[in-house]
Amino acid sequence: MWLVACSADHVAAPGDWFEFRCGTLSVVIVRNESGELRAFQNVCRHRGNALCEGSGTGREELRCRYHRWTWDLHGDLREVPSRKWFGALRNDDFGLFPVLVGEWGRLVFVNFDLGATPLDEYLEGIPSDSAWAKLDEFRCAAMTTTPVACNWKVVNEGFSETYHVQGLHRELLASMDDLDSPQRIWDHHGVSYQPYGVPSPRLGSRVTDQEVWESFVVTQGGRMGPECAETRTSMPPPPEVPEGTAMQDAIAQRIRDYQSQLGVDLSAYDTRAITHLWQYNLFPNATLLINADLYAVLTSRPGPTHDQAELVMLYLTRAPSPDSPRATPIDVTLPPENGNLGFVFDQDVSILAGMQRGLRQPGLDEIVVGEEEIRIINMHRNLEHYLGLAPGGRLPS
């Protein structure tokens, strides 16, 4: 499968490199001197030591620090210390193992299968469906990694339906329509189009503008500026709602005004583009959250055991200009107990360990899913296909 490895900003210039880990797999991604993006299995051909760890800039070669075997940024072996000890060793026989690499939407993807479907075909209808957002104008501000006590598929399922909003995210109900969120399924992937800035029909018809405003501020107020990001001491007053408009329009304008302070012009984006959320689920393990001012990518990666995983999140913001220089992403590890992912994401993470404990109980030999959870159904349909299982089949114990 094609896996999201990092942002384009991590490897934007010649000499930039990034190590991508997924379970036991490790890939080193480099931008060589000609500007070409290359990826290789992160292993020395001599004794198997990992060549790189972390990320960095200014690299002109890939040198193993154990015995100093060295490759260029095209993956060709160019130096073997004490070469005479190895007899007739040919450089061409010991190049690095290549990994497919591709770019789309400011993301870098890798694939270990050298015969895999090209990335542009694998993404199916997502590039055209999201073209309105002009994703190449975004730059990556940060990448966070959070260890979680559950299987990677539990993480993935948590971002594949809105049915849980009325249970886990009740603070969202006054500013999100969780019932009228159309969904679309391609072959591997799916999407949900979620309206925000309007109340859920679950609350009836008497939800006030004040309630919509307070809900939006509590759950994603940072999009409207610092004064709306910190609400533990006071609630900022709601904006005026001109006649003939709705609170959703007023919220959209507040977001435009704040982005304007950052040098970003959102005047070409209407209320829907700013307040709705395009949530794409990329098989097998990525979720893309997109609207006019925000772009976040969530991936769930296997951990050291079946009951552990990593939630890796890329945060991207729209740059003032399509020609804006690369960003320098901050890469940090955030333990789940720190609660630093944001109001809604922290709630999502809080449920994961309990989900895993429940799924381990011997009486639970099946799960039940409804029509709204069609993206979860599609994920498991694809897993069954690639694992060679019959529909509804079970893995051996």
N, C-alpha and C positions, 0 to 999 in steps of 0.2 A: 504494500500500500504506500501511497504518497503521504508522508508525515510532515506536519509543520515543525520546523526545526528552530527557527529564530526569525528576527525581522531583517529586512534588507539593510537597516541601519547598523546592524551588528557587523556586516561585512560589506560596507559601502565602497571602500577605497582599496587599491592594491596594497597587499601586505596585511589586510585585516583577516582575522581567523576566529573561528568559534567552534567549540566542542559541543556536539549534540549527543545527549544520552537518553536512551529509552530502554528501560529494563537493563538487560546485560549488553545491549548494543551501544556502540560509541562511534561517532562519525566526526571527522575534522573537516570543516568547511572553510575554504580559503578563497580570497580574491587574488589572482596572480598578477604579475606585472603588466600583462596586456589587458587587464580589466575583466578577464574571464572568471566566472565563478566555477570552482571545482570542489568536489567532495570525495573523501576517501575513508575507508575503514581505518579507524584510529589505532593502528597496530604496526609496530616495527617488524619488517620481514626477517630480521635476524633471530631474535629470541622472544618476540611477542610483546615487548613493553609498549604501553600506550605512549604515543608521540606527543600529545598535547593534553592540557587540562585547563579548562576555563575559556578565556577569550582574550584577544589583544589586538594590537596594531603593529605595523612596521616589520612584519616577518618577511624574510627573503628566502627562507628555506625551512624544511621540516627536519629537525635533527633530534635523534634519540639521545637523551641525556645519559643513558646507561652505557652504551659503547660507541656513541657518536656516529652511527650510520646516518647518512644524510640524503634527503630527497629534495628536488626543486618543487616549486609550487604547481608544476604540471604532473607531479607524482612520479617523476623519473629518478631512479637511483643515480647519485653522482659522487658519493664518497663512501669508501669502506676503509677504516683504519686498519693497518697491517694486512692489506689485501692479500699478500703472498701466502698467508696462512690458510686461505680458503681455496687455493688451487685455481682451476679454470672457472672463475665466477664472472658471469656476464651481467652487466648492469640491466640489460633489457629483460632479463629473466626475473628481476626482483623489483619491479615497480610497485607502487602502492596499489591496493585493491580499490578500484573505482566504485563510487556510489553515484547513482543518478541524482542530479540536483536541478531545481527549477525555481523560477520566481513568478509570483503573481500577487497583486494586491498588497505590496510592501512586505510580503512574506517569502521566506525561503523554505522550500520543501525538499526532502530527500527520499530516496527509494532504493532499497538494497537489490531489487530485482532489475537487472540491466535490460531485461526484455519487457519491462512494464509498459502499459499504455501511457502515451505522452501526457504530461501534466495538464495541458490545455483540454485534452479530451476527457481526462479523468474528472476534472472539475464540472463537467456536464454544463448545466444552464446557469451556474452561479455567476460567472463573470459577466454575462449579459444582463442578468437579473439585478446585479448590484452596480452596474456601470454608472448609474445616475449619481452615486456617491463620490466618484472620482477618487478612489482609494489611493492612487499614487500621490495625492497631495498630502497624505498623512505622514507623520514621522513618529518613530517609536520613542517614548519617553522612559519606559521602564519595563523590565521583565521580573516577575515575582514567582518564586517557587514555594509551594506550601505542601509539606508532607501530610497526608491524610490516612486515617486508619480504615481503609476499605479497598476493595478491588477497583481497578481503573474503570470498569464498566459501570459501577455504581455512580462514580463521578459523572461520567458521560450521560447517563440516563437523567441525572438531576437537572441537566441543562437541555433537555429534549422534550419538555412539556411544560405547559402553564397550569395544569390541573392542580398543582401543589400550591399555587399562589393563595387560594382561599384558606389554606391550612397553615402554611409556614410563613407567608408574607402578608398577613392581614393588613399591615400598614400600607400596602400598595393598593388595596382594593378601591379606595376613594380616588385614585389617580391612574388606574389601569383597567382597561376592558379585557378581562381574562377569558371572557366567553366568546366574544366576536373577534377572534384572532385567526384569520384564514391561514391554512397551511397548504404546502405544496410538496410533493414527493417526486424526485427524479429516480434514477436507478439506485445509486449509492447514497445520495444526499437528500436533505430536506430543508425546508425553511418555514418559519412562522412569522407573520406580519402582525405585530402587537401594537395597538393604540395606547398611548399614554396621554396624560393631561385630561382624561375623561374618566368618570367613575365606572366601576363594574356594575352590570345589571343585577348582580347579586344583592346590591344594597338598595334596590328599589329606585324610585324616581325623585326622591326628596333630598338628594345629596347637594349641598350648597357649594358655591364657588370657594368659600372659605375652607371647607373640608377638602376639596380637590387641591387647593393651594398647599395646605398644611401637609397633606399626604405626599405631594411631589417634593416639597422642601425636605421632609424627613428622609425620604428614600433616595433622592438624587439631587438635592439642592445645590451641590457643588458645581453643577453645570451652569448655574445662574450667578456664580461669583462667590467670593469668600463670605459675604454677609449672609448667604443662604446655606453655607456649608456647615456652620457651627450653630446648632439649634438647641443645645442642652440647657442654655440659660434663658433664651428668649426666641420667640418666633417672629421673623421679619414680617412686616405688614404686606398683605397681598397687593398686587398691582391693580390699577384701574382697568376695568374691562369696558372698552368703548361699545357704544350701542351697535348692535348688529354683529358683534363678535362674541367669542366665548373665552372662558378662562384658559382653554388650551391655546388660543391665539396669543393671549397675554403672556403665558409661559414661554411660548416660542419666541416672542419679541424680547423677553428678558434674556434668553439664551443668545439671541443675535447681538444684543447690546453688550453682553459680557465678552463674547468672542471679538467684537469690534475693539474692545479695550486691549485685546491681545494681538491686534493687528490682522484679524481674520474677518473677511467679509462674507457673511452668510445671507446677504440680501437676495441671492438667486434661489434660495431654498425656502419652500413654503412651509406652512405649519405642519403638514403631514411629514415632510422629510425630516423635520427637527424633532417632533414629538413621538413619531412612531419608531418602533424598533424592528429592524430586519434581523432575525436570528437564524443563521444558517448552521446546520449540523453537517459537518464533513465527516463521512465515514473514513477511518474507523473512530477517531478520538478527538476531533476538534469542533469547537463552536465559535462562530464569528458573530459578534454583536455590532450592528452598524446603524448609525443615523448621521445626520449632517455634521454634527460637531464631535462625534465620539466613535471610536473604533477600538474594540477590545477583542482579543483572541484567547480562548481558553482551551488548553489541551490537557487530557488526562493520560498520564504515563504510568506504566507498570512500576511498582516498587520492588524491594528486595524479596517480598513474599507475596502470595496471592491475596493476602488481606491488607496490603499496603499499596499506596499509589502516590503520585505527585500531581497536584493541580498547578499547572504552569500558565501564567497569565501575561499576555502582552498588552500594554496600554499605549495606544497611539492617539495623537491629537492632530488636528488639521493645521498645516503650516500656513503662514501668511501668504505664501506664493508657491505655485508649482515648482519654481526654481530654487526654493529655500534649500540651504545646505542640509546635509545629513544631521540627524540628532545623534547624541551619544547616550545610548540607553543605560540606565542604572539597573544592574542585575543584583537582586537581593533574595535571600531566603526568609520567609515569614512563617514562623510556627503558627499553627491554627489557633492556639490559645491567645495569641496576641491580638487577634481581631482587627487586623489592619487592612482588610480587603475592601471595605465599604459596607454600608448597612445591610444591603440585600445579600451580597456575596457571603458575608459573615454568617448570615442565617443559613444559607445553602451549605456551607462547610460544617455548621454545627450539627446537621442531621446525618452526616455520612457515617460516622462510627456506629451509631445506633442502627442504621440500615444494614451494615455489614454483620453486626451481631445477630440481627433478626434473620438474615438470610442463611445463617449458619444453623438455625434451629432444625432438628430432625423432622419435625412434622410438616415443614414447608417444602413440599416437593413440586410446587408450581406457583407461578405468579399470575395475577389477573390484570389485564390491561384493557382500557376503554378506547373509544374512537379518537379522543383527543390526544392519546398517547401514540399516535400513528408513527411518529418519528422514532420512538423506541422500538415499535414493531419492525420498522424498516431496518433499523440497526441490527436486530437479532436475525432478521431474514437474511441479511448479508453475511453475518457471522456464520449462520448455518451453511450458507452456500460455500464459503471459503474453507470451512472446516469439514465439508463433506457430510453434513448431517441432514437427515430428512426433516421437512418442516415440523417444528415442534419437537425435534429430536433432543436427546440428552447426551451429554458427554459421559464417558465411563467414569466410575468412581475413582 
